[in-house]
Amino acid sequence: MKFLLTLILIFVLVPPLLRLALRLFISKQVSKAQRQVFEQQREAQRRTGRVNVDQVPPRKDSFRGGEYVDYEEVKD
C-alpha cells in the first residue's frame, strides 16, 4: 500500500514540477539572449561612422599597365 501511494504521488507531483522548472529555465535563457542582442545592437549603433584602420597596405606604384596579348578571331 505504501508503495502504491508513493508511486501515485510521484506521477501526480513530478510532471507539473518539471514543467514549471523547464518553463522558468527557458524564460531565463530567452531573456538572456534578448539582452545580449540588445547590447550588440546598441554597441553597433555607437560605432556607426567610426573607421578603425589597423594597417595600411603598402602602395605599389611600379605597375605600368598590363601585358599585350595578340589574338586571332575564330569564325564558326
N, CA, C and O atoms as a printed pandas DataFrame, in Angstrom:
     atom_number atom_name residue_name chain_id  residue_number  x_coord  y_coord  z_coord
0              1         N          MET        A               1    0.819   -1.195    0.000
1              2        CA          MET        A               1    0.000    0.000    0.000
2              3         C          MET        A               1    0.870    1.270    0.000
3              4         O          MET        A               1    0.582    2.231   -0.713
4              5         N          LYS        A               2    1.901    1.254    0.786
5              6        CA          LYS        A               2    2.789    2.401    0.870
6              7         C          LYS        A               2    3.477    2.642   -0.482
7              8         O          LYS        A               2    3.676    3.785   -0.893
8              9         N          PHE        A               3    3.831    1.558   -1.158
9             10        CA          PHE        A               3    4.470    1.652   -2.477
10            11         C          PHE        A               3    3.536    2.302   -3.484
11            12         O          PHE        A               3    3.961    3.171   -4.245
12            13         N          LEU        A               4    2.287    1.903   -3.502
13            14        CA          LEU        A               4    1.312    2.470   -4.430
14            15         C          LEU        A               4    1.087    3.959   -4.164
15            16         O          LEU        A               4    0.976    4.748   -5.102
16            17         N          LEU        A               5    1.021    4.339   -2.907
17            18        CA          LEU        A               5    0.835    5.745   -2.564
18            19         C          LEU        A               5    2.027    6.573   -3.035
19            20         O          LEU        A               5    1.846    7.670   -3.562
20            21         N          THR        A               6    3.232    6.065   -2.853
21            22        CA          THR        A               6    4.446    6.761   -3.309
22            23         C          THR        A               6    4.461    6.874   -4.827
23            24         O          THR        A               6    4.792    7.930   -5.367
24            25         N          LEU        A               7    4.111    5.814   -5.507
25            26        CA          LEU        A               7    4.077    5.818   -6.964
26            27         C          LEU        A               7    3.061    6.825   -7.496
27            28         O          LEU        A               7    3.343    7.541   -8.456
28            29         N          ILE        A               8    1.894    6.884   -6.885
29            30        CA          ILE        A               8    0.862    7.832   -7.318
30            31         C          ILE        A               8    1.322    9.266   -7.076
31            32         O          ILE        A               8    1.122   10.130   -7.930
32            33         N          LEU        A               9    1.934    9.528   -5.931
33            34        CA          LEU        A               9    2.430   10.867   -5.644
34            35         C          LEU        A               9    3.502   11.287   -6.641
35            36         O          LEU        A               9    3.539   12.442   -7.066
36            37         N          ILE        A              10    4.368   10.359   -7.013
37            38        CA          ILE        A              10    5.414   10.667   -7.994
38            39         C          ILE        A              10    4.790   11.030   -9.328
39            40         O          ILE        A              10    5.193   12.012   -9.952
40            41         N          PHE        A              11    3.814   10.254   -9.775
41            42        CA          PHE        A              11    3.192   10.513  -11.077
42            43         C          PHE        A              11    2.314   11.766  -11.059
43            44         O          PHE        A              11    2.070   12.355  -12.112
44            45         N          VAL        A              12    1.842   12.176   -9.902
45            46        CA          VAL        A              12    0.980   13.354   -9.819
46            47         C          VAL        A              12    1.803   14.628   -9.622
47            48         O          VAL        A              12    1.477   15.663  -10.204
48            49         N          LEU        A              13    2.855   14.573   -8.821
49            50        CA          LEU        A              13    3.589   15.784   -8.479
50            51         C          LEU        A              13    4.774   16.088   -9.390
51            52         O          LEU        A              13    5.055   17.260   -9.638
52            53         N          VAL        A              14    5.466   15.094   -9.889
53            54        CA          VAL        A              14    6.692   15.332  -10.647
54            55         C          VAL        A              14    6.454   16.026  -11.985
55            56         O          VAL        A              14    7.154   16.999  -12.268
56            57         N          PRO        A              15    5.520   15.594  -12.824
57            58        CA          PRO        A              15    5.351   16.273  -14.123
58            59         C          PRO        A              15    5.044   17.767  -14.034
59            60         O          PRO        A              15    5.641   18.539  -14.783
60            61         N          PRO        A              16    4.148   18.209  -13.160
61            62        CA          PRO        A              16    3.923   19.662  -13.082
62            63         C          PRO        A              16    5.162   20.416  -12.588
63            64         O          PRO        A              16    5.444   21.517  -13.062
64            65         N          LEU        A              17    5.895   19.835  -11.648
65            66        CA          LEU        A              17    7.104   20.487  -11.164
66            67         C          LEU        A              17    8.164   20.570  -12.261
67            68         O          LEU        A              17    8.861   21.578  -12.372
68            69         N          LEU        A              18    8.289   19.524  -13.065
69            70        CA          LEU        A              18    9.234   19.551  -14.181
70            71         C          LEU        A              18    8.834   20.595  -15.217
71            72         O          LEU        A              18    9.680   21.314  -15.750
72            73         N          ARG        A              19    7.528   20.669  -15.497
73            74        CA          ARG        A              19    7.055   21.675  -16.445
74            75         C          ARG        A              19    7.361   23.085  -15.949
75            76         O          ARG        A              19    7.795   23.941  -16.720
76            77         N          LEU        A              20    7.135   23.321  -14.673
77            78        CA          LEU        A              20    7.410   24.631  -14.097
78            79         C          LEU        A              20    8.899   24.958  -14.163
79            80         O          LEU        A              20    9.275   26.072  -14.528
80            81         N          ALA        A              21    9.737   24.001  -13.816
81            82        CA          ALA        A              21   11.185   24.222  -13.852
82            83         C          ALA        A              21   11.655   24.483  -15.274
83            84         O          ALA        A              21   12.481   25.367  -15.504
84            85         N          LEU        A              22   11.137   23.726  -16.221
85            86        CA          LEU        A              22   11.521   23.906  -17.622
86            87         C          LEU        A              22   11.066   25.264  -18.142
87            88         O          LEU        A              22   11.800   25.933  -18.870
88            89         N          ARG        A              23    9.856   25.671  -17.768
89            90        CA          ARG        A              23    9.338   26.966  -18.203
90            91         C          ARG        A              23   10.206   28.104  -17.657
91            92         O          ARG        A              23   10.504   29.055  -18.379
92            93         N          LEU        A              24   10.614   28.009  -16.385
93            94        CA          LEU        A              24   11.476   29.033  -15.796
94            95         C          LEU        A              24   12.838   29.068  -16.471
95            96         O          LEU        A              24   13.373   30.141  -16.748
96            97         N          PHE        A              25   13.392   27.900  -16.732
97            98        CA          PHE        A              25   14.707   27.825  -17.383
98            99         C          PHE        A              25   14.670   28.443  -18.775
99           100         O          PHE        A              25   15.564   29.205  -19.143
100          101         N          ILE        A              26   13.639   28.117  -19.548
101          102        CA          ILE        A              26   13.534   28.636  -20.918
102          103         C          ILE        A              26   13.317   30.149  -20.895
103          104         O          ILE        A              26   13.899   30.862  -21.713
104          105         N          SER        A              27   12.502   30.645  -19.987
105          106        CA          SER        A              27   12.268   32.092  -19.937
106          107         C          SER        A              27   13.548   32.835  -19.548
107          108         O          SER        A              27   13.797   33.928  -20.057
108          109         N          LYS        A              28   14.358   32.267  -18.662
109          110        CA          LYS        A              28   15.638   32.891  -18.319
110          111         C          LYS        A              28   16.564   32.934  -19.518
111          112         O          LYS        A              28   17.210   33.950  -19.772
112          113         N          GLN        A              29   16.633   31.835  -20.257
113          114        CA          GLN        A              29   17.515   31.774  -21.420
114          115         C          GLN        A              29   17.070   32.753  -22.502
115          116         O          GLN        A              29   17.908   33.392  -23.137
116          117         N          VAL        A              30   15.768   32.877  -22.719
117          118        CA          VAL        A              30   15.255   33.797  -23.730
118          119         C          VAL        A              30   15.562   35.240  -23.345
119          120         O          VAL        A              30   15.988   36.030  -24.188
120          121         N          SER        A              31   15.350   35.585  -22.083
121          122        CA          SER        A              31   15.628   36.958  -21.674
122          123         C          SER        A              31   17.122   37.260  -21.738
123          124         O          SER        A              31   17.513   38.383  -22.057
124          125         N          LYS        A              32   17.946   36.283  -21.443
125          126        CA          LYS        A              32   19.398   36.465  -21.548
126          127         C          LYS        A              32   19.808   36.704  -23.002
127          128         O          LYS        A              32   20.628   37.580  -23.280
128          129         N          ALA        A              33   19.244   35.932  -23.923
129          130        CA          ALA        A              33   19.559   36.096  -25.345
130          131         C          ALA        A              33   19.072   37.449  -25.854
131          132         O          ALA        A              33   19.770   38.109  -26.624
132          133         N          GLN        A              34   17.892   37.863  -25.433
133          134        CA          GLN        A              34   17.377   39.172  -25.849
134          135         C          GLN        A              34   18.269   40.296  -25.337
135          136         O          GLN        A              34   18.517   41.265  -26.054
136          137         N          ARG        A              35   18.747   40.176  -24.119
137          138        CA          ARG        A              35   19.621   41.184  -23.548
138          139         C          ARG        A              35   20.932   41.266  -24.334
139          140         O          ARG        A              35   21.442   42.359  -24.582
140          141         N          GLN        A              36   21.476   40.109  -24.723
141          142        CA          GLN        A              36   22.718   40.095  -25.490
142          143         C          GLN        A              36   22.530   40.750  -26.853
143          144         O          GLN        A              36   23.389   41.514  -27.294
144          145         N          VAL        A              37   21.425   40.462  -27.520
145          146        CA          VAL        A              37   21.151   41.059  -28.827
146          147         C          VAL        A              37   20.990   42.568  -28.682
147          148         O          VAL        A              37   21.503   43.327  -29.504
148          149         N          PHE        A              38   20.295   42.998  -27.662
149          150        CA          PHE        A              38   20.107   44.429  -27.420
150          151         C          PHE        A              38   21.447   45.116  -27.203
151          152         O          PHE        A              38   21.690   46.194  -27.746
152          153         N          GLU        A              39   22.324   44.493  -26.408
153          154        CA          GLU        A              39   23.653   45.076  -26.149
154          155         C          GLU        A              39   24.459   45.168  -27.447
155          156         O          GLU        A              39   25.132   46.171  -27.689
156          157         N          GLN        A              40   24.394   44.132  -28.279
157          158        CA          GLN        A              40   25.135   44.142  -29.541
158          159         C          GLN        A              40   24.623   45.231  -30.468
159          160         O          GLN        A              40   25.417   45.917  -31.111
160          161         N          GLN        A              41   23.315   45.399  -30.546
161          162        CA          GLN        A              41   22.749   46.439  -31.406
162          163         C          GLN        A              41   23.126   47.823  -30.904
163          164         O          GLN        A              41   23.440   48.711  -31.697
164          165         N          ARG        A              42   23.097   48.007  -29.599
165          166        CA          ARG        A              42   23.454   49.301  -29.030
166          167         C          ARG        A              42   24.925   49.607  -29.289
167          168         O          ARG        A              42   25.275   50.746  -29.597
168          169         N          GLU        A              43   25.785   48.606  -29.167
169          170        CA          GLU        A              43   27.216   48.790  -29.435
170          171         C          GLU        A              43   27.447   49.101  -30.913
171          172         O          GLU        A              43   28.295   49.930  -31.243
172          173         N          ALA        A              44   26.711   48.453  -31.795
173          174        CA          ALA        A              44   26.858   48.700  -33.231
174          175         C          ALA        A              44   26.406   50.116  -33.579
175          176         O          ALA        A              44   27.012   50.766  -34.430
176          177         N          GLN        A              45   25.358   50.594  -32.933
177          178        CA          GLN        A              45   24.881   51.953  -33.194
178          179         C          GLN        A              45   25.885   52.984  -32.688
179          180         O          GLN        A              45   26.038   54.049  -33.286
180          181         N          ARG        A              46   26.559   52.677  -31.602
181          182        CA          ARG        A              46   27.559   53.597  -31.075
182          183         C          ARG        A              46   28.751   53.720  -32.010
183          184         O          ARG        A              46   29.357   54.786  -32.121
184          185         N          ARG        A              47   29.088   52.612  -32.688
185          186        CA          ARG        A              47   30.261   52.612  -33.549
186          187         C          ARG        A              47   29.965   53.117  -34.955
187          188         O          ARG        A              47   30.890   53.213  -35.762
188          189         N          THR        A              48   28.737   53.440  -35.281
189          190        CA          THR        A              48   28.383   53.884  -36.621
190          191         C          THR        A              48   29.132   55.173  -36.945
191          192         O          THR        A              48   29.110   56.126  -36.166
192          193         N          GLY        A              49   29.794   55.194  -38.102
193          194        CA          GLY        A              49   30.504   56.383  -38.543
194          195         C          GLY        A              49   31.974   56.386  -38.194
195          196         O          GLY        A              49   32.721   57.220  -38.706
196          197         N          ARG        A              50   32.407   55.494  -37.352
197          198        CA          ARG        A              50   33.822   55.430  -36.996
198          199         C          ARG        A              50   34.522   54.398  -37.854
199          200         O          ARG        A              50   33.977   53.329  -38.128
200          201         N          VAL        A              51   35.723   54.721  -38.274
201          202        CA          VAL        A              51   36.516   53.796  -39.079
202          203         C          VAL        A              51   37.832   53.558  -38.363
203          204         O          VAL        A              51   38.560   54.502  -38.058
204          205         N          ASN        A              52   38.134   52.308  -38.099
205          206        CA          ASN        A              52   39.391   51.951  -37.465
206          207         C          ASN        A              52   40.255   51.217  -38.480
207          208         O          ASN        A              52   39.852   50.181  -39.009
208          209         N          VAL        A              53   41.445   51.751  -38.755
209          210        CA          VAL        A              53   42.361   51.119  -39.699
210          211         C          VAL        A              53   43.529   50.563  -38.899
211          212         O          VAL        A              53   44.274   51.310  -38.264
212          213         N          ASP        A              54   43.677   49.252  -38.936
213          214        CA          ASP        A              54   44.759   48.621  -38.193
214          215         C          ASP        A              54   46.086   48.735  -38.922
215          216         O          ASP        A              54   47.117   49.012  -38.309
216          217         N          GLN        A              55   46.058   48.521  -40.240
217          218        CA          GLN        A              55   47.299   48.545  -41.003
218          219         C          GLN        A              55   46.993   49.044  -42.411
219          220         O          GLN        A              55   46.038   48.597  -43.045
220          221         N          VAL        A              56   47.802   49.961  -42.883
221          222        CA          VAL        A              56   47.644   50.490  -44.230
222          223         C          VAL        A              56   48.551   49.674  -45.139
223          224         O          VAL        A              56   49.754   49.593  -44.889
224          225         N          PRO        A              57   47.997   49.061  -46.201
225          226        CA          PRO        A              57   48.843   48.261  -47.087
226          227         C          PRO        A              57   49.814   49.153  -47.870
227          228         O          PRO        A              57   49.472   50.285  -48.212
228          229         N          PRO        A              58   51.009   48.654  -48.152
229          230        CA          PRO        A              58   51.974   49.461  -48.907
230          231         C          PRO        A              58   51.498   49.671  -50.345
231          232         O          PRO        A              58   50.832   48.809  -50.918
232          233         N          ARG        A              59   51.842   50.816  -50.920
233          234        CA          ARG        A              59   51.428   51.126  -52.291
234          235         C          ARG        A              59   52.436   50.570  -53.281
235          236         O          ARG        A              59   53.645   50.596  -53.047
236          237         N          LYS        A              60   51.922   50.073  -54.376
237          238        CA          LYS        A              60   52.786   49.558  -55.435
238          239         C          LYS        A              60   52.618   50.480  -56.644
239          240         O          LYS        A              60   51.710   50.287  -57.452
240          241         N          ASP        A              61   53.494   51.481  -56.769
241          242        CA          ASP        A              61   53.415   52.443  -57.865
242          243         C          ASP        A              61   54.175   51.961  -59.093
243          244         O          ASP        A              61   54.208   52.662  -60.104
244          245         N          SER        A              62   54.782   50.790  -59.029
245          246        CA          SER        A              62   55.599   50.310  -60.146
246          247         C          SER        A              62   54.757   49.685  -61.267
247          248         O          SER        A              62   55.328   49.281  -62.280
248          249         N          PHE        A              63   53.443   49.588  -61.135
249          250        CA          PHE        A              63   52.594   48.991  -62.162
250          251         C          PHE        A              63   52.482   49.940  -63.350
251          252         O          PHE        A              63   52.041   51.080  -63.198
252          253         N          ARG        A              64   52.878   49.476  -64.526
253          254        CA          ARG        A              64   52.879   50.332  -65.726
254          255         C          ARG        A              64   51.866   49.869  -66.766
255          256         O          ARG        A              64   51.940   50.281  -67.924
256          257         N          GLY        A              65   50.946   49.038  -66.380
257          258        CA          GLY        A              65   49.949   48.557  -67.320
258          259         C          GLY        A              65   50.096   47.056  -67.503
259          260         O          GLY        A              65   51.030   46.437  -66.993
260          261         N          GLY        A              66   49.169   46.494  -68.231
261          262        CA          GLY        A              66   49.183   45.052  -68.435
262          263         C          GLY        A              66   50.018   44.637  -69.624
263          264         O          GLY        A              66   50.595   45.465  -70.328
264          265         N          GLU        A              67   50.067   43.344  -69.829
265          266        CA          GLU        A              67   50.837   42.782  -70.932
266          267         C          GLU        A              67   49.912   42.666  -72.147
267          268         O          GLU        A              67   48.757   42.259  -72.016
268          269         N          TYR        A              68   50.426   43.027  -73.330
269          270        CA          TYR        A              68   49.617   42.950  -74.538
270          271         C          TYR        A              68   49.632   41.518  -75.050
271          272         O          TYR        A              68   50.691   40.905  -75.183
272          273         N          VAL        A              69   48.434   40.988  -75.340
273          274        CA          VAL        A              69   48.323   39.626  -75.849
274          275         C          VAL        A              69   47.671   39.701  -77.215
275          276         O          VAL        A              69   46.547   40.184  -77.350
276          277         N          ASP        A              70   48.390   39.216  -78.244
277          278        CA          ASP        A              70   47.865   39.201  -79.592
278          279         C          ASP        A              70   46.858   38.058  -79.704
279          280         O          ASP        A              70   47.091   36.981  -79.156
280          281         N          TYR        A              71   45.753   38.272  -80.398
281          282        CA          TYR        A              71   44.755   37.238  -80.531
282          283         C          TYR        A              71   44.297   37.116  -81.972
283          284         O          TYR        A              71   44.437   38.044  -82.768
284          285         N          GLU        A              72   43.752   35.962  -82.288
285          286        CA          GLU        A              72   43.181   35.736  -83.622
286          287         C          GLU        A              72   41.684   35.493  -83.455
287          288         O          GLU        A              72   41.250   34.847  -82.502
288          289         N          GLU        A              73   40.915   36.012  -84.384
289          290        CA          GLU        A              73   39.496   35.859  -84.313
290          291         C          GLU        A              73   39.118   34.503  -84.912
291          292         O          GLU        A              73   39.567   34.161  -86.006
292          293         N          VAL        A              74   38.309   33.747  -84.212
293          294        CA          VAL        A              74   37.893   32.417  -84.653
294          295         C          VAL        A              74   36.483   32.514  -85.221
295          296         O          VAL        A              74   35.578   33.036  -84.570
296          297         N          LYS        A              75   36.299   31.998  -86.464
297          298        CA          LYS        A              75   34.985   32.038  -87.099
298          299         C          LYS        A              75   34.409   30.625  -87.119
299          300         O          LYS        A              75   35.113   29.657  -87.406
300          301         N          ASP        A              76   33.149   30.528  -86.815
301          302        CA          ASP        A              76   32.496   29.204  -86.803
302          303         C          ASP        A              76   32.124   28.740  -88.174
303          304         O          ASP        A              76   31.570   27.651  -88.328
